[in-house]
């Protein structure tokens, strides 16, 4: 095998739902993500975030166990406070105050199924240390 990097990106991440219609409304209308695929008869839809596709699907109809993601998927925004205020106006409830880690801002919430999400903005440069 050559020294070339084998994995060069991430194409999509699966987001389980038990209610495709509600999830489609949330990711499309509430979050405002462009929908690229919608196949309700296959219990499946996709939304584009700019660099990663969210594949929203009913896991059980694919023969998989329905398991919520408890680890927040970080959705990049330019201004966490502004994006949070806009989503709160659309009925999204956040868990606690916006967190300032010293390098980024994070605001935690969940989709209608309970999958963990966050608004995220890094404001400090990444450290070059490994």
BAFI-3210 file (N, C-alpha, C; in Angstrom, 3 decimals, decimal comma, padded with zeros to 6 digits):
// residues 130
n [1|2|3|4|5|6|7|8|9|10|11|12|13|14|15|16|17|18|19|20|21|22|23|24|25|26|27|28|29|30|31|32|33|34|35|36|37|38|39|40|41|42|43|44|45|46|47|48|49|50|51|52|53|54|55|56|57|58|59|60|61|62|63|64|65|66|67|68|69|70|71|72|73|74|75|76|77|78|79|80|81|82|83|84|85|86|87|88|89|90|91|92|93|94|95|96|97|98|99|100|101|102|103|104|105|106|107|108|109|110|111|112|113|114|115|116|117|118|119|120|121|122|123|124|125|126|127|128|129|130]
n.u [000,841|000,487|001,858|-000,124|-002,939|-005,582|-008,359|-010,250|-012,214|-015,491|-018,529|-021,269|-023,365|-025,305|-028,566|-030,804|-034,378|-037,759|-039,891|-040,185|-041,417|-041,654|-038,932|-037,944|-039,239|-038,051|-035,184|-035,183|-037,019|-036,939|-034,142|-033,236|-031,769|-030,680|-032,581|-031,608|-032,360|-035,368|-037,193|-039,845|-041,216|-039,220|-038,425|-036,507|-034,291|-032,204|-030,004|-028,121|-025,166|-023,135|-020,528|-020,955|-023,242|-026,365|-027,907|-030,996|-032,957|-035,244|-034,186|-035,081|-036,678|-034,750|-033,751|-032,163|-031,199|-032,907|-031,179|-030,485|-028,310|-026,190|-024,054|-023,188|-023,663|-021,770|-022,818|-021,752|-021,824|-021,735|-022,167|-022,915|-024,653|-026,481|-027,558|-028,622|-030,626|-032,319|-033,157|-034,401|-036,586|-037,938|-038,853|-037,022|-035,549|-032,919|-030,274|-029,246|-026,912|-025,062|-021,916|-018,626|-015,597|-013,107|-011,865|-013,911|-017,475|-020,370|-023,646|-026,082|-028,600|-031,421|-032,747|-036,160|-036,355|-034,552|-031,849|-028,587|-027,431|-025,444|-024,873|-022,019|-019,054|-015,809|-013,562|-010,941|-007,636|-006,604|-004,435|-001,062|000,081|000,495]
n.v [-001,177|002,245|005,392|007,236|009,055|007,152|007,476|010,175|011,973|012,676|011,444|011,336|011,524|009,454|010,080|009,085|008,630|008,414|009,574|010,622|012,746|014,812|015,138|015,924|018,369|019,738|019,711|020,838|023,142|024,406|024,421|025,263|023,933|022,944|020,575|017,650|015,122|013,296|010,687|009,469|007,002|005,222|005,921|008,008|010,776|013,517|016,141|019,091|020,456|021,974|020,986|018,418|015,777|015,259|012,370|011,521|009,087|006,331|004,093|001,554|000,639|-000,043|-002,271|-001,883|-001,036|001,498|004,127|006,902|009,699|010,642|012,322|015,478|016,710|018,976|021,898|024,231|027,729|031,242|033,074|032,314|033,346|034,888|032,921|031,169|032,783|033,116|030,454|029,936|031,628|030,131|028,093|026,246|024,675|025,266|023,632|024,834|027,625|029,392|028,058|029,131|028,177|029,240|028,990|028,549|028,985|027,323|026,040|024,040|021,738|019,720|017,513|016,745|014,012|013,684|013,534|014,687|017,961|020,824|024,324|025,788|027,709|028,419|030,710|031,217|030,591|027,300|025,280|024,540|022,403|018,883]
n.w [000,000|-000,746|000,502|000,374|001,543|002,715|003,464|002,461|003,141|004,555|003,621|004,409|007,349|009,374|010,620|012,861|012,778|013,932|012,877|009,932|008,546|010,503|011,120|008,639|008,323|010,474|009,912|007,361|007,294|009,926|010,656|008,224|006,263|003,007|001,236|-000,336|-001,077|-000,993|-000,154|000,766|000,710|001,114|003,584|004,042|003,806|002,766|003,813|003,199|004,541|003,676|003,866|004,623|004,362|005,886|006,547|006,972|008,384|008,864|010,915|011,761|009,652|007,901|008,950|011,141|014,529|016,298|017,472|019,321|018,750|021,192|021,296|020,466|017,211|015,551|014,189|011,986|012,350|011,590|013,613|016,737|018,750|017,270|015,506|017,378|018,561|016,353|015,941|018,378|018,124|016,295|017,782|018,829|021,583|023,768|025,577|028,398|028,815|026,246|025,574|026,113|025,206|025,198|022,828|021,104|020,490|021,675|021,402|022,683|021,576|020,512|017,975|016,870|017,513|019,517|018,987|019,567|018,955|018,050|017,811|016,433|016,577|015,837|017,085|017,602|016,373|015,332|017,302|016,524|017,667|018,075]
ca.u [000,000|001,274|001,759|-001,236|-004,020|-006,631|-009,651|-010,059|-013,329|-016,679|-019,600|-022,512|-023,541|-026,682|-029,331|-032,009|-035,654|-038,955|-040,919|-039,497|-042,068|-041,245|-037,497|-037,778|-039,658|-037,055|-033,907|-035,399|-037,633|-036,451|-032,709|-033,010|-030,795|-031,200|-032,866|-031,118|-033,053|-036,546|-037,833|-040,627|-041,568|-038,054|-038,146|-035,148|-034,127|-030,860|-029,874|-026,746|-024,655|-022,027|-019,380|-021,345|-024,654|-027,069|-028,789|-032,040|-033,628|-035,867|-033,252|-035,770|-037,139|-033,563|-033,314|-031,197|-031,766|-033,031|-030,366|-030,229|-026,931|-026,076|-022,885|-023,663|-023,139|-021,488|-023,236|-021,026|-022,504|-020,805|-022,446|-023,733|-025,721|-027,483|-028,217|-029,428|-031,813|-033,201|-033,756|-035,327|-037,804|-038,606|-039,310|-035,979|-035,150|-031,506|-029,915|-028,290|-026,393|-024,029|-020,622|-017,442|-014,501|-011,832|-011,516|-015,131|-018,783|-021,217|-024,988|-026,581|-030,030|-031,678|-033,796|-037,403|-036,162|-033,645|-030,446|-027,864|-026,870|-024,961|-024,375|-020,600|-018,209|-014,442|-013,109|-009,486|-006,966|-006,206|-003,060|-000,277|000,612|-000,168]
ca.v [000,000|003,474|006,312|008,157|008,988|006,246|008,143|011,569|012,818|012,022|011,733|011,626|010,963|009,015|010,669|008,256|009,233|007,568|010,379|011,274|014,010|015,803|015,370|016,676|019,739|020,323|019,966|021,701|024,442|025,022|024,711|025,910|023,217|022,507|019,134|017,143|013,863|013,013|009,473|009,038|005,578|004,479|006,470|008,506|012,125|014,048|017,588|019,516|021,446|022,685|020,081|017,092|015,468|014,585|011,352|011,306|007,859|005,482|002,975|000,272|000,169|-000,558|-003,446|-001,474|-000,589|002,955|004,628|008,333|010,122|011,491|013,190|016,553|016,983|020,407|022,587|025,504|028,997|032,370|033,785|031,421|034,099|035,252|031,697|030,668|033,631|032,790|029,134|030,065|032,205|029,050|027,096|025,334|024,877|024,964|023,082|025,701|028,820|029,183|027,761|029,731|027,307|029,935|028,911|028,465|029,094|026,170|026,087|022,679|021,490|018,388|017,442|016,227|012,653|013,724|013,474|015,857|018,883|022,081|025,393|025,878|028,662|028,560|032,073|031,261|029,659|025,987|025,143|023,686|021,264|017,615]
ca.w [000,000|-000,837|001,629|000,135|002,530|002,264|003,631|002,051|003,550|005,085|002,682|005,112|008,675|009,546|011,716|012,947|013,133|013,907|012,228|008,824|008,225|011,508|010,960|007,401|008,632|011,370|009,247|006,207|007,586|011,161|010,530|006,942|005,437|001,711|001,115|-001,613|-001,368|-000,174|-000,647|001,926|000,636|001,615|004,917|003,872|003,292|002,993|003,927|002,963|005,484|003,035|003,763|005,073|004,172|006,972|005,995|007,974|007,961|009,877|011,022|011,906|008,344|007,233|009,701|012,153|015,791|016,427|018,584|019,241|018,891|022,374|021,137|019,596|015,888|015,550|012,975|011,924|012,075|011,710|014,853|017,548|019,415|016,263|015,046|018,498|018,677|015,227|016,175|019,507|017,555|015,557|018,741|019,296|022,978|023,986|026,885|029,084|028,175|025,240|026,180|025,525|025,645|025,060|021,404|020,308|021,142|021,416|021,975|022,538|021,422|019,945|016,960|017,464|018,017|020,658|018,572|020,048|017,976|018,619|016,957|016,764|015,862|016,349|016,882|017,795|015,455|015,840|017,756|015,624|018,431|017,785]
c.u [000,887|001,080|000,609|-002,319|-005,160|-008,005|-009,455|-011,223|-014,427|-017,839|-020,911|-022,466|-025,022|-027,316|-030,639|-033,252|-036,738|-040,098|-040,257|-040,109|-041,644|-039,762|-037,220|-038,167|-038,594|-035,776|-034,056|-035,906|-037,035|-034,971|-032,367|-031,985|-031,420|-031,402|-032,448|-031,812|-034,250|-037,276|-038,651|-041,012|-040,417|-037,617|-036,774|-035,159|-032,702|-030,876|-028,405|-026,345|-023,526|-020,816|-019,717|-022,848|-025,193|-028,084|-029,791|-032,862|-034,239|-035,063|-033,960|-036,294|-035,986|-033,012|-032,282|-031,921|-031,806|-032,260|-030,095|-028,746|-026,838|-024,920|-023,202|-022,895|-022,984|-021,819|-022,600|-021,969|-021,474|-020,956|-023,414|-024,894|-026,845|-028,255|-029,103|-030,717|-032,811|-033,894|-034,714|-036,647|-038,615|-039,011|-038,276|-035,616|-033,716|-031,295|-028,852|-027,877|-025,376|-022,686|-019,507|-016,250|-013,147|-011,312|-012,755|-016,368|-019,604|-022,553|-025,677|-028,102|-030,202|-032,728|-035,054|-037,294|-035,284|-032,183|-029,758|-027,240|-026,295|-024,708|-022,933|-019,919|-016,864|-013,981|-011,606|-008,832|-006,636|-004,750|-002,326|000,321|-000,189|-000,607]
c.v [001,242|004,318|007,304|007,955|008,145|006,901|009,627|012,486|011,997|012,421|012,089|011,037|010,619|009,649|009,896|009,054|008,170|008,286|011,203|012,631|015,117|016,137|016,206|018,135|020,436|020,687|020,922|023,077|025,120|025,387|025,391|025,237|022,818|020,988|018,680|015,858|013,757|011,838|008,890|007,561|004,673|005,005|007,119|009,912|012,581|015,568|017,960|020,618|022,283|021,798|018,653|016,924|014,795|013,660|010,963|010,101|007,131|004,187|001,624|-000,250|-000,346|-001,791|-003,140|-001,069|000,942|003,381|006,105|008,617|011,060|012,487|014,232|016,654|018,500|021,017|023,969|026,655|030,113|033,101|032,937|032,168|034,438|034,016|031,122|031,466|033,310|031,445|029,160|030,670|031,162|027,903|026,106|025,688|024,407|024,464|023,978|026,900|028,445|029,049|028,444|028,953|028,010|029,873|028,882|028,708|027,878|026,364|024,771|022,608|020,101|018,495|016,839|014,807|012,616|013,557|014,787|016,642|020,075|023,067|025,597|026,938|028,759|029,983|032,223|030,279|028,341|026,014|024,235|022,491|020,018|016,929]
c.w [000,000|000,418|001,473|001,190|001,971|002,328|003,354|002,428|004,183|004,194|003,373|006,502|008,810|010,773|011,818|013,341|013,144|013,197|011,135|008,495|009,200|011,367|009,711|007,602|009,480|010,620|008,068|006,564|008,813|011,058|009,212|006,057|004,103|001,694|-000,272|-002,035|-000,446|-000,804|000,507|001,894|001,058|002,979|005,002|003,283|003,577|002,979|003,839|003,937|004,882|002,860|004,181|004,871|005,425|006,337|007,078|007,519|009,148|009,932|011,054|010,575|007,493|007,957|010,762|013,432|015,814|017,675|018,355|019,353|020,090|022,297|020,071|018,281|015,796|014,193|012,964|011,601|012,233|013,034|015,684|018,197|018,441|015,790|016,149|018,632|017,568|015,453|017,359|019,040|016,791|016,470|019,237|020,729|023,157|025,403|027,498|028,262|027,099|025,952|025,398|026,065|025,670|023,637|020,512|021,175|020,726|022,117|021,646|022,469|020,823|018,855|017,591|018,022|019,256|020,291|018,950|018,894|018,724|017,496|017,387|015,917|016,569|016,042|017,083|016,838|016,131|016,259|016,786|016,348|018,115|019,054]
res [x|x|x|x|x|x|x|x|x|x|x|x|x|x|x|x|x|x|x|x|x|x|x|x|x|x|x|x|x|x|x|x|x|x|x|x|x|x|x|x|x|x|x|x|x|x|x|x|x|x|x|x|x|x|x|x|x|x|x|x|x|x|x|x|x|x|x|x|x|x|x|x|x|x|x|x|x|x|x|x|x|x|x|x|x|x|x|x|x|x|x|x|x|x|x|x|x|x|x|x|x|x|x|x|x|x|x|x|x|x|x|x|x|x|x|x|x|x|x|x|x|x|x|x|x|x|x|x|x|x]
***
